[in-house]
Amino acid sequence: MAALKKYNLAGTEIGQVAIEDEWLQSGANSQMIKDYIVALRENARQWSAFTKTRAEVRHSGQKPHPQKGTGRARQGYLGAAQYKGGGRVHTPRPKFDQHVRINRKEKRAVIRHLIIEKILDNRLHVLQCNEMQAPKTKAVADFLKTRSLEGKTILFVGDGLLVAAKEGKEMESPVQKFDAFLKSMRNIPRSDFLMIPNVSGYDVLAHQHLFVMESAVDQLKAILGSK
């Protein structure tokens, strides 16, 4: 049985969260992980790069110089690629929809596998920050310093979903309860905050340490396979 260490904002270990061994059985393989990460990176591209060809640039159509009598190679158009301001050859053009479909079961299996790896490497912890009532960057910075995590990539994970305003009405978002913490850590380099349903496998892979808020532990266990 594995255990996640629980810390308070002072950096003191105040307990542990038990993780059953049956939750640590991964169903993903290396090829599945690679395909998932490649698909995520491909889908992040805009595919909007655009340059003009010689048929699209605006020029007079006048020949650059007479075709004969100058000893120079014949040239027919100032919009050719070899002239300044001319069209480009073999350059990026807007593409059709390049979205790569990700199988839902494979996606969940990969995210679960990457989280399990963080648990087994002792890089996933639980953070209790109920005592933070007002923004204070120094409190979070001191916490990272106490845990010797300065300069490392850190992902803080909260519970709930980000809810946007709808039809001109402001909707209460679960992120509001982390408002003080968000304002405290947003100026700390290489640290990020996400809601647990919005965490992708790339987010888990790209950060060295994960800190799950105490209120998000149940959602974490559900991802691992808890009933």
Secondary structure, DSSP 8 states (H G I E B T S, - for coil): -EEEEEEETTS-EEEEEEE-GGGG-----HHHHHHHHHHHHHHT---------TTTS------SS-SSSSSS-----TTSTTSTT---SS-----S-------HHHHHHHHHHHHHHHHHTT-EEEEE-TT--S--HHHHHHHHHHTT-TTS-EEEEESS-----BTTB----GGGGGHHHHHHHTTSTTEEEEEGGG--HHHHHH-SEEEEEGGGHHHHHHHHT--
